[in-house]
Amino acid sequence: MTKEETRIVLEAIKTRRSFRKYKSTPVPQELIDQVIEAGTYAASGKSMQPWLVIQVTDEDTKQRIRRANALIMGKSEDADPFYGAPVYLIVLSERANPNHVYDGTLMMGNMMLAAHAVGLGSCWINRAREEFEQPEWKAWLKEIGVEGDYEGIAHLALGYPDGEPREPKPRKECVIKVGKA
């Protein structure tokens, strides 16, 4: 990488933010595909790539997912834990892989950075594990053609942000140096 490319990547990492309000503007499939493709380039143990991404834009399915997620969270079924995002990306990972949670998490990170790079906002939404342990959602996975034993890692709310990003919080001291570089 050139110094300029390095600067751009590091700046993208430092300026990415989670958004909690989205415009209803549809997201072109080309941008969604770029975000997902970036996810597939995440590091994974032994390059096993144990993940699976489900893209959801169907309003009825999104409503079911929102309701289930809100109830798991202890909120009213009318709550919107996805903040009005027009696209949901669900990351699942093969349970048999000992690194499946870590690998799926790295995929999420790549997709969040890619969303930022293409001008979209994103937000990690928890409770995918609890959601996809429920019989209703296991049945839904089979219904849409998912075979195998997958664990829900996370949901990604994706869309055009409605508002400006917040200022980052100061970074915590988190480095202990042993020896000299």
Residue pairs with C-beta under 8 A, 6 or more apart in sequence:
1 9
12 113
12 116
12 117
13 113
14 168
15 116
15 165
16 112
16 113
16 116
17 116
17 121
17 165
17 166
17 168
18 112
18 121
18 122
18 123
18 124
19 83
19 121
19 122
19 123
19 157
19 161
19 162
19 163
19 165
20 83
20 123
21 83
21 84
21 161
21 162
21 163
22 83
22 84
22 85
22 86
22 121
22 157
22 159
22 160
22 161
22 162
23 86
23 159
23 160
23 161
23 162
24 84
24 86
25 86
25 159
25 160
26 57
26 86
27 86
27 87
27 120
27 158
27 159
27 160
31 118
31 119
31 120
32 55
32 87
32 89
32 158
34 114
34 118
35 89
35 111
35 114
35 115
35 118
35 120
35 122
35 158
36 53
36 55
36 89
36 111
37 114
38 110
38 111
38 113
38 114
38 117
39 51
39 53
39 89
39 91
39 107
39 108
39 110
39 111
39 114
40 49
40 51
40 107
41 110
42 51
42 103
42 106
42 107
42 109
42 110
43 103
43 106
44 50
44 51
44 99
44 103
44 106
44 107
45 97
45 98
45 99
45 102
45 103
48 97
48 99
48 103
49 103
50 93
50 94
50 96
50 97
50 99
50 100
50 103
50 104
51 91
51 92
51 93
51 94
51 100
51 103
51 104
51 107
51 153
52 91
52 92
52 93
52 94
52 146
52 150
53 89
53 90
53 91
53 92
53 107
54 89
54 90
54 92
54 144
54 146
55 87
55 88
55 89
56 62
56 65
56 87
56 88
56 89
56 90
57 86
57 87
57 88
62 82
62 88
65 82
65 88
65 90
65 131
65 155
66 79
66 80
66 81
66 82
67 77
68 131
68 134
68 136
68 137
69 81
69 82
69 125
69 127
69 131
69 155
70 76
70 77
70 78
70 79
70 80
70 81
71 77
72 127
72 130
72 131
73 79
73 81
73 127
75 81
81 125
81 127
82 88
82 123
82 125
82 155
82 157
83 123
83 157
84 159
84 162
85 123
85 157
85 158
85 159
86 158
86 159
87 157
87 158
87 159
88 125
88 155
88 156
88 157
88 158
89 111
89 155
89 156
89 158
90 128
90 152
90 154
90 155
90 156
91 104
91 107
91 108
91 111
91 128
91 152
91 153
91 154
91 155
91 156
92 104
92 128
92 132
92 141
92 146
92 150
92 151
92 152
92 153
93 100
93 101
93 103
93 104
93 150
93 151
93 153
94 100
94 148
94 149
94 150
94 151
95 149
95 150
95 151
96 149
97 103
100 151
100 153
101 151
101 153
104 151
104 153
104 154
105 153
105 154
107 153
108 124
108 153
108 154
108 156
111 122
111 156
112 122
112 124
112 156
115 121
115 122
115 156
115 158
116 122
119 160
120 158
120 159
120 160
120 161
121 158
121 159
121 160
121 161
122 156
122 157
122 158
123 156
123 157
124 154
124 155
124 156
125 154
125 155
125 156
125 157
126 154
126 155
127 152
127 155
128 152
128 153
128 154
128 155
129 151
129 152
129 153
130 152
131 137
131 152
132 138
132 141
132 150
132 151
132 152
133 152
137 152
141 150
